[in-house]
């Protein structure tokens, strides 16, 4: 058995690669920016590929025979640096592999990479691939199409989420896709762990059938056991707004699948030729419908599909609720709030209570919007809402019977924030 380091070990592919290699008895070290809290046979190392230096890699790669690099990012943002991950970070990793005598680097790129691509994503991927091929170390570059399987992540999660909608929005300008099964990807990694298999290869990995994006969604909806959805063509203007909204969310640290880079990459499609892959490995790509049918859907799969598109609605609603409440308390509602607090017997403290509440609401709303602080802001929001309910019960208990349900509404608000906490995690 070999000692293998998996970089980007908590993503869709990395998670499965780590699990499969560990199950086969390999000594696996998983490297990721945030590591799972689970305890098992895998050794975990917290590290960011975009920021890691020579000393970091030399200690992690000591004794490693193979490195599998699954790390990647879709678009530049405060959370992701494409040049850092795809070029500079990869160069540091390659240099460390050379110094440490690593026998082989298996590197995940993307379908269609090569030359001048339409996005920073494809261009940075291409630059990283070219540098790896020129490095002199033994490499295997895998360029998969859209990866579908269990679990869902990235584009496949978006497809699964759209499949859960009763109305299917049909986005304009989507190219043909030849999706590839996740299990076929894993079998390829296992094949090239064996040093006897010739390396220095670049493999396009796509499935045997060409489908449109909408056909993929329909296929997933049938698999979920849901009736056909009504399809609605999205005007180009609204589609552009959706992508821009995704860009704005990414500037706050979120990683939505719908962003400008995704639009440009989907427009050109992902339908490469898999014949070289099959000739090199003997793996015959499976049809996606057969892959789906091999694992019947569970109620959890339907939950995920329905919650996926509801998740942004929940978080945007909470941000608007808290920010709007804070602005109202500090603005047009300030005088009425002070009057109500004085009537409740707070005296000279009334202005401070209203202003403090408004500021607290604003802080919670902004904290939920900023991804790094979302969890703590949701927890703070639950505490603030509970404090409001207790204070309201003591000072103005009649509000429990108010026709507008001022205090009674704290219960669904807390429930919604608990639900937001439950679905906040995006990676293993």
C-alpha positions as CSV (number, residue, x, y, z in Angstrom):
1,X,0.0,0.0,0.0
2,X,1.1,3.6,-0.7
3,X,1.2,6.9,1.1
4,X,-1.0,9.3,-0.8
5,X,-1.6,13.0,-0.3
6,X,-5.0,14.3,-1.6
7,X,-5.1,18.1,-2.0
8,X,-8.6,19.7,-2.1
9,X,-9.8,16.7,-0.1
10,X,-13.1,18.1,1.0
11,X,-14.6,18.8,-2.5
12,X,-16.9,16.7,-4.5
13,X,-14.1,14.6,-6.1
14,X,-11.6,14.9,-3.3
15,X,-14.0,13.5,-0.6
16,X,-14.7,10.4,-2.7
17,X,-11.0,9.9,-3.6
18,X,-10.0,10.1,0.1
19,X,-12.7,7.6,1.1
20,X,-11.9,5.1,-1.7
21,X,-8.2,5.2,-1.1
22,X,-8.5,4.8,2.6
23,X,-10.9,1.9,2.2
24,X,-8.3,0.1,0.1
25,X,-5.8,0.4,2.9
26,X,-3.6,3.3,1.6
27,X,-2.1,5.7,4.1
28,X,-4.0,8.9,3.1
29,X,-3.3,12.5,4.1
30,X,-6.1,14.9,3.2
31,X,-5.2,18.6,2.6
32,X,-7.9,21.3,2.7
33,X,-8.5,24.8,3.8
34,X,-11.0,23.5,6.4
35,X,-10.9,20.0,7.6
36,X,-13.7,17.7,8.7
37,X,-14.4,17.2,12.4
38,X,-14.8,13.5,11.9
39,X,-12.2,11.1,13.3
40,X,-11.0,8.2,11.1
41,X,-8.0,6.6,9.5
42,X,-7.3,9.6,7.3
43,X,-4.7,12.2,8.5
44,X,-5.9,15.7,7.9
45,X,-3.8,18.8,7.3
46,X,-5.3,22.3,7.2
47,X,-3.6,24.2,4.3
48,X,-4.6,26.6,1.5
49,X,-3.0,25.7,-1.8
50,X,-3.0,29.3,-2.9
51,X,-0.9,30.3,0.1
52,X,1.2,27.3,1.0
53,X,5.0,27.7,0.7
54,X,7.9,25.3,0.2
55,X,8.3,24.5,3.9
56,X,4.6,23.7,4.2
57,X,4.6,21.2,1.4
58,X,8.0,19.6,2.2
59,X,6.6,18.5,5.6
60,X,3.3,17.3,4.2
61,X,4.8,15.4,1.3
62,X,7.5,13.6,3.2
63,X,7.3,9.9,2.4
64,X,4.5,10.4,-0.1
65,X,4.5,8.3,-3.3
66,X,1.6,9.8,-5.1
67,X,-0.2,13.2,-4.9
68,X,-3.7,13.7,-6.2
69,X,-4.6,17.4,-6.7
70,X,-8.4,18.0,-6.7
71,X,-8.2,21.6,-5.7
72,X,-9.9,24.2,-7.8
73,X,-12.0,27.4,-7.8
74,X,-14.5,28.8,-10.2
75,X,-14.1,32.6,-10.0
76,X,-11.9,35.2,-8.3
77,X,-13.4,36.5,-5.0
78,X,-12.4,37.3,-1.5
79,X,-12.6,33.5,-0.8
80,X,-10.9,32.3,-3.9
81,X,-7.8,33.2,-5.9
82,X,-7.7,31.5,-9.3
83,X,-4.1,32.4,-10.0
84,X,-3.1,31.3,-6.6
85,X,-4.8,27.9,-6.8
86,X,-4.4,27.0,-10.5
87,X,-1.0,28.4,-11.3
88,X,1.1,29.7,-8.4
89,X,-0.1,27.2,-5.9
90,X,0.2,24.3,-8.4
91,X,3.7,25.4,-9.2
92,X,4.7,25.3,-5.5
93,X,3.1,21.8,-5.2
94,X,5.0,20.6,-8.3
95,X,8.3,21.9,-7.1
96,X,7.7,20.2,-3.7
97,X,6.9,16.9,-5.5
98,X,10.2,17.2,-7.4
99,X,12.1,17.9,-4.2
100,X,10.4,15.1,-2.2
101,X,10.8,12.4,-4.9
102,X,7.0,12.0,-5.4
103,X,6.5,9.3,-8.0
104,X,3.4,10.8,-9.7
105,X,1.1,13.8,-9.5
106,X,-2.5,13.2,-10.6
107,X,-3.9,16.6,-11.3
108,X,-7.6,17.5,-12.0
109,X,-8.1,20.1,-14.6
110,X,-11.3,20.8,-16.6
111,X,-12.8,19.9,-20.0
112,X,-12.0,22.3,-22.8
113,X,-8.9,23.7,-21.1
114,X,-6.1,24.7,-23.5
115,X,-5.1,27.9,-25.3
116,X,-7.0,31.1,-24.7
117,X,-10.2,30.2,-23.0
118,X,-13.2,32.5,-22.5
119,X,-12.7,33.0,-18.7
120,X,-10.0,33.5,-16.1
121,X,-10.9,30.0,-14.9
122,X,-10.0,28.2,-18.1
123,X,-7.0,30.4,-18.8
124,X,-5.5,29.8,-15.3
125,X,-6.2,26.1,-15.6
126,X,-4.5,26.0,-18.9
127,X,-1.4,27.8,-17.6
128,X,-1.2,25.4,-14.7
129,X,-1.5,22.4,-17.0
130,X,1.2,23.7,-19.3
131,X,3.6,24.3,-16.4
132,X,3.0,20.9,-15.0
133,X,3.7,19.2,-18.4
134,X,6.9,21.2,-18.7
135,X,8.1,20.4,-15.1
136,X,9.7,17.1,-15.8
137,X,7.8,15.1,-13.1
138,X,5.6,12.2,-13.9
139,X,2.0,13.5,-14.2
140,X,-1.5,12.5,-15.1
141,X,-3.9,15.4,-16.1
142,X,-7.6,14.6,-15.9
143,X,-10.0,16.9,-17.6
144,X,-13.6,15.8,-16.7
145,X,-16.8,17.1,-18.1
146,X,-19.7,17.9,-15.7
147,X,-19.4,15.3,-13.0
148,X,-22.6,13.6,-11.8
149,X,-23.0,11.0,-9.1
150,X,-23.5,10.7,-5.4
151,X,-23.1,13.1,-3.7
152,X,-23.9,16.2,-5.8
153,X,-21.7,19.3,-5.8
154,X,-21.0,22.3,-8.0
155,X,-22.7,22.0,-11.3
156,X,-24.3,18.7,-10.4
157,X,-25.8,20.2,-7.3
158,X,-27.3,23.0,-9.4
159,X,-28.8,20.4,-11.7
160,X,-30.2,18.5,-8.8
161,X,-31.6,21.7,-7.3
162,X,-33.3,22.8,-10.5
163,X,-34.8,19.3,-10.8
164,X,-36.6,19.9,-7.5
165,X,-38.4,23.0,-8.8
166,X,-42.0,22.7,-10.0
167,X,-41.1,25.4,-12.6
168,X,-37.9,24.8,-14.6
169,X,-36.2,28.0,-15.6
170,X,-34.5,27.4,-19.0
171,X,-31.5,29.6,-19.2
172,X,-30.4,31.0,-22.6
173,X,-27.1,30.1,-24.4
174,X,-26.2,26.7,-22.8
175,X,-23.9,24.4,-24.8
176,X,-24.0,20.6,-25.2
177,X,-22.7,18.5,-22.3
178,X,-21.4,15.0,-22.1
179,X,-21.6,14.4,-18.3
180,X,-19.3,11.9,-16.7
181,X,-20.0,9.6,-13.8
182,X,-18.2,10.2,-10.6
183,X,-17.5,6.5,-10.1
184,X,-15.7,6.4,-13.5
185,X,-13.5,9.3,-12.3
186,X,-12.6,7.4,-9.2
187,X,-11.8,4.3,-11.1
188,X,-9.4,6.3,-13.2
189,X,-7.6,7.7,-10.2
190,X,-7.2,4.2,-8.8
191,X,-5.8,3.0,-12.1
192,X,-3.1,5.7,-12.1
193,X,-2.1,5.2,-8.5
194,X,-0.3,2.1,-9.9
195,X,3.1,3.4,-10.9
196,X,3.4,0.6,-13.5
197,X,0.7,2.3,-15.6
198,X,2.4,4.8,-18.0
199,X,2.0,8.4,-17.0
200,X,2.6,11.8,-18.7
201,X,-0.9,11.7,-20.2
202,X,-3.7,14.2,-20.6
203,X,-7.2,12.6,-20.6
204,X,-10.5,14.2,-21.5
205,X,-13.2,12.5,-19.5
206,X,-16.7,12.6,-20.8
207,X,-19.7,10.3,-20.9
208,X,-21.1,8.4,-23.9
209,X,-24.1,10.7,-24.6
210,X,-24.5,14.3,-25.5
211,X,-27.3,16.1,-23.6
212,X,-28.5,19.7,-23.2
213,X,-28.5,21.3,-19.8
214,X,-32.3,21.1,-19.7
215,X,-32.3,17.4,-20.6
216,X,-29.9,16.7,-17.7
217,X,-32.3,18.4,-15.3
218,X,-35.3,16.4,-16.7
219,X,-33.3,13.2,-16.3
220,X,-32.6,14.1,-12.6
221,X,-36.2,15.0,-12.0
222,X,-37.4,11.6,-13.4
223,X,-34.8,9.9,-11.1
224,X,-36.2,11.8,-8.1
225,X,-39.7,10.4,-8.9
226,X,-41.2,13.9,-9.6
227,X,-43.7,14.7,-12.4
228,X,-42.5,16.7,-15.3
229,X,-42.0,20.4,-14.5
230,X,-43.4,23.3,-16.5
231,X,-40.5,24.8,-18.4
232,X,-40.2,28.6,-18.6
233,X,-37.7,30.3,-20.9
234,X,-35.7,32.9,-18.9
235,X,-35.2,36.2,-20.8
236,X,-31.6,37.1,-21.4
237,X,-31.9,40.2,-19.2
238,X,-33.2,38.2,-16.2
239,X,-30.5,35.6,-16.8
240,X,-27.8,38.3,-16.7
241,X,-29.2,39.7,-13.5
242,X,-29.1,36.2,-11.9
243,X,-25.4,35.8,-12.9
244,X,-24.6,39.2,-11.5
245,X,-26.4,38.4,-8.3
246,X,-24.2,35.3,-8.0
247,X,-21.1,37.5,-8.6
248,X,-22.2,39.9,-5.9
249,X,-22.8,37.0,-3.5
250,X,-19.3,35.7,-4.3
251,X,-17.8,39.0,-3.2
252,X,-19.3,38.3,0.2
253,X,-17.5,35.0,0.4
254,X,-20.3,32.7,-0.9
255,X,-19.7,30.2,-3.7
256,X,-23.0,30.1,-5.8
257,X,-22.9,27.9,-8.8
258,X,-24.6,30.6,-10.9
259,X,-21.9,33.2,-11.7
260,X,-20.6,34.9,-14.8
261,X,-17.8,32.3,-15.2
262,X,-20.4,29.5,-15.1
263,X,-22.4,31.3,-17.8
264,X,-19.4,31.6,-20.2
265,X,-18.2,28.0,-19.5
266,X,-21.7,26.5,-19.9
267,X,-22.2,28.5,-23.1
268,X,-19.3,26.7,-24.8
269,X,-20.4,23.4,-23.4
270,X,-18.3,20.4,-22.2
271,X,-18.5,17.6,-24.7
272,X,-14.9,16.3,-25.2
273,X,-13.8,13.0,-26.8
274,X,-13.2,10.2,-24.3
275,X,-11.7,7.7,-26.7
276,X,-8.1,8.3,-25.5
277,X,-9.3,7.8,-21.9
278,X,-10.9,4.5,-22.7
279,X,-7.9,3.3,-24.7
280,X,-5.5,4.2,-21.9
281,X,-7.5,2.7,-19.0
282,X,-10.1,0.2,-20.5
283,X,-12.8,2.2,-18.6
284,X,-16.0,2.4,-20.7
285,X,-17.9,5.5,-19.5
286,X,-21.4,4.8,-18.1
287,X,-24.6,6.5,-19.2
288,X,-25.8,8.9,-16.6
289,X,-29.3,7.5,-16.6
290,X,-27.9,4.1,-15.7
291,X,-25.7,5.6,-12.9
292,X,-28.8,7.3,-11.4
293,X,-31.0,4.2,-11.7
294,X,-28.3,2.1,-9.9
295,X,-29.0,4.1,-6.7
296,X,-32.7,4.7,-6.1
297,X,-33.4,8.2,-4.6
298,X,-34.0,8.6,-0.9
299,X,-36.2,11.1,0.8
300,X,-33.0,13.0,1.7
301,X,-32.2,13.3,-2.0
302,X,-35.6,15.0,-2.6
303,X,-35.0,17.2,0.5
304,X,-31.7,18.4,-1.0
305,X,-33.2,19.1,-4.4
306,X,-36.0,21.2,-2.9
307,X,-33.8,23.0,-0.4
308,X,-31.0,23.8,-2.8
309,X,-32.8,26.6,-4.6
310,X,-34.7,27.6,-1.3
311,X,-31.4,28.1,0.5
312,X,-30.5,31.5,-1.1
313,X,-34.0,32.6,-0.6
314,X,-33.7,31.9,3.2
315,X,-30.5,33.7,3.6
316,X,-31.4,36.7,1.5
317,X,-34.7,37.0,3.4
318,X,-32.9,36.9,6.7
319,X,-30.5,39.6,5.6
320,X,-33.3,41.8,4.4
321,X,-35.3,41.2,7.6
322,X,-32.5,42.1,10.0
323,X,-31.1,45.0,8.0
324,X,-34.6,46.4,7.3
325,X,-35.6,46.0,11.0
326,X,-32.4,47.9,12.0
327,X,-32.9,50.7,9.5
328,X,-36.6,51.0,10.6
329,X,-35.6,51.2,14.3
330,X,-33.0,53.9,13.7
331,X,-35.1,55.8,11.1
332,X,-38.8,56.2,10.7
333,X,-39.7,53.9,13.5
334,X,-37.4,55.4,16.1
335,X,-39.9,57.9,17.6
336,X,-42.7,55.3,17.9
337,X,-40.3,52.8,19.5
338,X,-39.1,55.3,22.1
339,X,-42.7,56.2,22.9
340,X,-43.6,52.5,23.4
341,X,-40.5,51.8,25.6
342,X,-41.4,54.8,27.8
343,X,-45.0,53.6,28.1
344,X,-43.5,50.2,29.2
345,X,-41.7,52.0,32.1
346,X,-38.1,52.2,30.8
347,X,-37.9,56.0,31.3
348,X,-34.7,57.7,30.1
349,X,-33.3,54.4,28.9
350,X,-35.9,54.2,26.1
351,X,-33.8,56.0,23.4
352,X,-30.8,53.9,24.2
353,X,-32.8,50.7,24.1
354,X,-34.4,51.5,20.7
355,X,-31.0,52.7,19.2
356,X,-29.2,49.7,20.7
357,X,-31.8,47.3,19.3
358,X,-31.5,48.9,15.8
359,X,-27.7,48.7,15.8
360,X,-27.9,45.0,17.0
361,X,-30.3,44.2,14.1
362,X,-28.0,45.8,11.6
363,X,-24.9,44.0,12.9
364,X,-26.8,40.6,12.7
365,X,-28.0,41.3,9.2
366,X,-24.6,42.3,7.8
367,X,-23.0,39.4,9.7
368,X,-25.4,36.9,8.0
369,X,-24.6,38.4,4.6
370,X,-20.8,38.0,5.1
371,X,-20.0,34.3,4.7
372,X,-17.2,34.2,7.2
373,X,-19.4,35.5,10.0
374,X,-22.7,33.9,9.0
375,X,-22.7,31.1,11.6
376,X,-21.9,33.5,14.5
377,X,-24.4,36.0,13.2
378,X,-27.2,33.5,13.0
379,X,-26.4,32.3,16.6
380,X,-26.4,36.0,17.7
381,X,-29.7,36.5,15.9
382,X,-31.3,33.7,17.8
383,X,-29.9,35.1,21.1
384,X,-31.2,38.7,20.2
385,X,-34.6,37.4,19.1
386,X,-34.9,35.4,22.3
387,X,-33.9,38.5,24.4
388,X,-36.5,40.5,22.6
389,X,-39.1,37.9,23.4
390,X,-38.2,37.8,27.1
391,X,-38.0,41.6,27.4
392,X,-41.3,42.0,25.6
393,X,-42.9,39.4,27.9
394,X,-41.7,41.3,31.0
395,X,-42.4,44.9,29.8
396,X,-45.3,44.5,27.4
397,X,-46.9,41.1,27.8
398,X,-50.0,42.2,25.9
399,X,-48.0,42.1,22.7
400,X,-48.4,38.3,22.7
401,X,-52.1,39.0,21.9
402,X,-51.4,41.8,19.5
403,X,-53.3,41.3,16.2
404,X,-50.0,41.8,14.3
405,X,-48.4,39.0,16.5
406,X,-45.3,41.1,17.3
407,X,-44.0,38.7,19.9
408,X,-45.5,35.5,18.4
409,X,-43.5,36.1,15.2
410,X,-40.3,35.6,17.2
411,X,-41.0,31.8,17.1
412,X,-40.9,31.3,13.3
413,X,-38.0,33.7,13.1
414,X,-35.9,31.6,15.5
415,X,-37.1,28.4,13.6
416,X,-36.0,29.9,10.3
417,X,-32.5,30.8,11.7
418,X,-32.2,27.3,13.1
419,X,-33.0,25.9,9.6
420,X,-30.4,28.3,8.1
421,X,-27.8,26.9,10.5
422,X,-28.7,23.4,9.6
423,X,-28.2,23.9,5.8
424,X,-25.2,26.3,6.1
425,X,-22.4,23.8,5.4
426,X,-21.5,23.4,1.8
427,X,-18.6,20.9,2.0
428,X,-17.8,17.7,3.9
